[in-house]
Amino acid sequence: MRDRVALGRGAAIGAVGFMAFGPSIVKKVEMEEMAFVFWRLGIAAAFYAVVLILAGNRLRWIDLKRSAVGGVIFAVNLVFFILSMRRTSAVNAVVIASLQPILLLVVGHRLFGERPHRSVYVGASVAFVGVVVAMAGSGAGGVATWSGDLMAFVTMVLFAAYYVASKQARAEMDSITYQLSLTVVATVVLLPIALVVEGGVALPSDGDWWMVAAMAIIPGTGHLLTNFAHGHVTLTQMSLISLLFTAVAPLYAWWLIGERIAGQQGVGMAVVLIALSFVVTRPVEVVARSGD
């Protein structure tokens, strides 16, 4: 049991490492947002299909039905994410997204009977302070509007709901099958949205194809690892580990596209890393729910 939990935690941490490449990749792409997301989902679905075949499994209709809720939520979340990033500052968007663990601490207790050790709440609070310090010192500007902040809040709630739906689905499905199924559903859901918003799904240019493929495979592997971890790690710990994104993504941006890390931002990132390294080792008791 402990080995499975350790493996799940390792997968969750690795997932953040892969998904944190996303912002740096997106900065190199100039194509329309909805078309980019559509082709990213399509290539990711092909990638997961190859993995599923190599694993000796196949996709069934029942798998798509079981993954429908997660797939729909994931697609709508991507739309709200894009809309919010156009209407609010990067600082506001990241800080609002960092509220997710607070919501999932409550949901994890009510739906899954999770009871974190008291030290988890202390560590989570310190990590959140680190996020605010890092983003305040990042120099990331942008125009913030109340509608953009509201959309960022909706994005955070939708991603939390995606976590819950994924954890529930993983009780019945293996991670590879679930990841392929939800991606197929998300692609189908996003297509009409792209047709309405952008009037079609333009093909990427020669250079953008590589960026779309990189987005599909690198952060896409992160999503696969996330849904593997859902089968072995509590929702509480998954949500807190996701805060590592705030510390890791700027490091990749500094490495890949030369974005500077300010002193205050570095301090905040260090606080996040130290707090979360403590939190992920704390116990989370899972109590069976009455009537389950």
C-alpha positions in Angstrom: 0.0 0.0 0.0 2.8 2.4 0.9 4.6 1.6 -2.3 1.5 2.4 -4.3 1.1 5.7 -2.5 4.7 6.6 -3.0 4.4 5.7 -6.7 1.3 7.8 -7.0 3.0 10.8 -5.3 6.0 10.4 -7.7 3.6 10.3 -10.7 1.8 13.5 -9.5 5.1 15.4 -9.0 6.3 14.2 -12.4 3.0 15.3 -13.9 3.6 18.8 -12.8 7.1 18.7 -14.3 5.6 17.8 -17.7 2.6 20.1 -17.6 4.8 23.1 -16.5 6.3 23.1 -20.1 2.9 24.3 -21.3 3.2 28.1 -20.8 6.6 28.2 -22.5 5.3 26.2 -25.5 2.2 28.4 -25.8 4.4 31.6 -25.9 6.0 30.3 -29.1 2.7 29.7 -31.0 0.9 32.4 -33.0 -2.1 30.5 -34.2 -5.7 31.1 -33.1 -6.3 29.7 -29.5 -9.3 27.4 -30.2 -7.7 25.9 -33.3 -4.5 25.4 -31.2 -6.4 23.6 -28.5 -8.4 21.5 -31.0 -5.3 20.2 -32.8 -3.5 19.8 -29.5 -6.4 17.5 -28.3 -6.5 15.6 -31.6 -2.7 14.8 -31.6 -2.9 13.9 -27.9 -5.7 11.5 -28.6 -3.6 9.8 -31.3 -0.7 9.6 -28.8 -2.8 8.1 -26.1 -4.3 5.6 -28.7 -0.8 4.4 -29.5 0.0 4.0 -25.8 -3.3 2.1 -25.3 -2.6 -0.3 -28.2 1.0 -0.9 -26.9 -0.5 -1.7 -23.5 -2.7 -4.4 -25.2 -6.0 -2.7 -24.6 -8.7 -1.2 -26.8 -11.3 1.6 -26.5 -14.9 0.6 -25.9 -18.1 2.6 -26.1 -18.7 2.1 -22.3 -15.3 3.8 -21.7 -16.4 6.9 -23.6 -19.6 6.9 -21.5 -17.7 6.6 -18.2 -15.3 9.4 -19.3 -18.0 11.8 -20.6 -18.3 13.9 -17.5 -14.5 14.4 -17.2 -14.1 15.1 -20.9 -16.9 17.7 -21.1 -15.6 19.5 -18.0 -12.0 19.4 -19.4 -13.1 20.9 -22.7 -15.1 23.7 -21.1 -12.3 24.4 -18.7 -9.9 25.0 -21.6 -12.3 27.5 -23.1 -12.7 29.4 -19.9 -8.9 29.3 -19.4 -8.3 31.0 -22.7 -11.1 33.6 -22.2 -9.8 34.5 -18.7 -6.2 34.9 -19.9 -7.4 37.4 -22.4 -9.3 39.5 -19.8 -7.2 39.4 -16.7 -3.6 39.6 -15.6 -1.4 36.6 -15.3 -0.9 37.4 -11.6 -4.6 37.4 -10.9 -5.1 34.2 -12.9 -2.4 32.2 -11.1 -3.4 33.4 -7.6 -7.1 32.6 -8.3 -6.1 29.1 -9.6 -4.1 28.6 -6.4 -7.4 28.6 -4.4 -8.2 25.2 -5.9 -6.7 23.2 -2.9 -9.0 25.1 -0.5 -12.0 23.9 -2.5 -10.7 20.4 -2.9 -9.9 20.0 0.8 -13.7 20.4 1.5 -14.7 18.2 -1.4 -12.2 15.5 -0.5 -13.6 15.3 3.0 -17.3 15.2 1.9 -17.0 12.9 -1.1 -14.1 10.7 -0.3 -13.8 10.8 3.4 -10.3 12.3 3.4 -9.1 13.7 6.7 -5.7 15.5 6.3 -3.4 15.8 9.3 -3.6 19.3 10.8 -0.1 20.0 9.5 -1.4 19.7 6.0 -3.5 22.8 6.5 -0.5 24.7 7.8 1.7 23.6 4.9 -1.1 24.5 2.4 -1.4 28.0 3.9 2.4 28.6 3.7 2.4 27.3 0.1 -0.4 29.7 -0.8 1.5 32.6 0.7 4.5 31.5 -1.4 2.4 31.6 -4.5 1.2 35.2 -3.8 4.8 36.3 -3.1 6.1 34.7 -6.2 3.4 36.2 -8.5 3.6 39.6 -6.9 7.4 39.7 -7.6 7.1 38.2 -11.1 6.5 41.5 -12.8 3.8 39.7 -14.9 1.5 42.5 -16.0 -1.7 42.6 -18.0 -5.0 44.3 -17.8 -7.3 42.9 -15.1 -11.1 43.2 -15.3 -13.8 41.9 -13.0 -15.2 39.7 -15.8 -11.7 38.2 -16.4 -11.3 37.5 -12.7 -14.7 35.9 -12.7 -13.8 33.7 -15.6 -10.5 32.7 -13.9 -12.5 31.7 -10.8 -14.8 29.6 -13.0 -11.7 28.0 -14.6 -10.5 27.1 -11.1 -13.8 25.6 -10.1 -14.0 23.6 -13.4 -10.5 22.2 -13.0 -11.4 21.2 -9.4 -14.5 19.5 -10.8 -12.3 17.8 -13.4 -10.1 16.4 -10.7 -13.2 15.0 -8.8 -14.7 13.5 -12.0 -11.3 11.9 -12.8 -10.8 10.4 -9.4 -14.3 8.9 -9.5 -13.8 7.5 -13.0 -10.4 6.0 -12.0 -12.3 3.7 -9.6 -13.7 1.9 -12.7 -11.0 2.5 -15.4 -7.3 2.3 -15.9 -5.5 5.6 -16.4 -4.6 5.1 -20.1 -8.1 4.1 -21.2 -9.6 7.0 -19.2 -7.1 9.5 -20.6 -7.8 8.5 -24.2 -11.5 8.5 -23.6 -11.8 11.9 -22.0 -9.5 13.4 -24.7 -11.8 12.1 -27.4 -14.8 13.5 -25.7 -13.1 16.8 -25.1 -12.1 17.0 -28.8 -15.7 16.4 -29.9 -17.0 19.0 -27.5 -14.5 21.6 -28.5 -15.1 21.3 -32.3 -18.4 23.1 -32.4 -17.1 25.8 -30.0 -14.1 26.4 -32.3 -16.5 26.6 -35.3 -18.6 29.2 -33.6 -15.8 31.3 -32.0 -13.3 31.2 -34.9 -15.4 30.0 -37.8 -13.3 26.9 -38.2 -10.2 25.1 -37.1 -7.3 26.4 -39.2 -4.4 24.1 -39.8 -1.2 25.0 -38.0 1.7 26.3 -40.1 4.8 24.2 -40.6 6.5 25.7 -37.5 3.4 25.5 -35.3 2.9 21.8 -36.0 5.9 21.1 -33.9 4.7 23.3 -31.1 1.2 21.7 -31.2 2.8 18.2 -31.1 5.1 19.2 -28.2 2.1 20.5 -26.3 0.1 17.3 -27.0 2.9 14.9 -25.9 4.8 16.7 -23.2 2.0 18.3 -21.0 -0.2 15.5 -22.4 2.1 13.0 -20.6 1.6 15.1 -17.5 -2.2 14.6 -17.7 -1.7 10.9 -18.2 0.5 10.8 -15.1 -2.1 12.9 -13.2 -4.8 10.4 -13.9 -2.6 7.5 -13.0 -1.9 9.2 -9.6 -5.6 9.7 -9.0 -5.8 5.9 -8.4 -3.2 6.0 -5.6 -3.1 9.5 -4.1 -5.8 11.4 -2.1 -7.6 14.3 -3.8 -6.2 16.6 -1.1 -2.6 15.7 -1.8 -3.1 15.9 -5.6 -4.5 19.4 -5.3 -1.6 20.6 -3.2 1.1 19.0 -5.4 -0.5 20.9 -8.3 0.8 24.1 -6.7 4.3 23.1 -7.7 3.3 24.4 -11.1 3.8 28.0 -9.8 7.4 27.2 -8.9 8.4 25.0 -11.9 6.8 26.8 -14.9 8.9 30.0 -14.4 12.1 27.9 -14.2 11.2 26.4 -17.6 10.4 29.8 -19.0 13.8 31.1 -17.8 15.5 28.0 -19.4 13.6 27.9 -22.7 12.6 31.4 -23.5 14.9 33.5 -21.4 12.3 35.0 -19.0 14.0 36.6 -16.0 13.2 35.4 -12.5 13.1 38.3 -10.0 14.5 38.0 -6.5 11.1 38.2 -4.8 9.7 35.7 -7.3 12.6 33.3 -6.5 11.9 33.6 -2.7 8.2 32.8 -3.3 9.0 29.8 -5.4 11.4 28.5 -2.7 8.6 28.9 -0.1 6.2 26.9 -2.3 8.8 24.1 -2.9 9.7 23.8 0.8 6.1 23.9 2.0 5.0 21.3 -0.5 7.9 19.0 0.2 6.6 18.9 3.8 3.0 18.6 2.9 3.3 15.6 0.5 4.8 13.5 3.3 2.0 14.2 5.7 -0.7 11.5 6.2 -4.2 11.9 4.9 -6.6 9.4 6.6 -9.4 8.1 4.4 -12.5 7.1 6.3 -15.2 5.0 4.6 -18.4 7.0 4.0 -21.6 5.7 5.5 -23.7 3.9 2.9 -20.8 3.4 0.5 
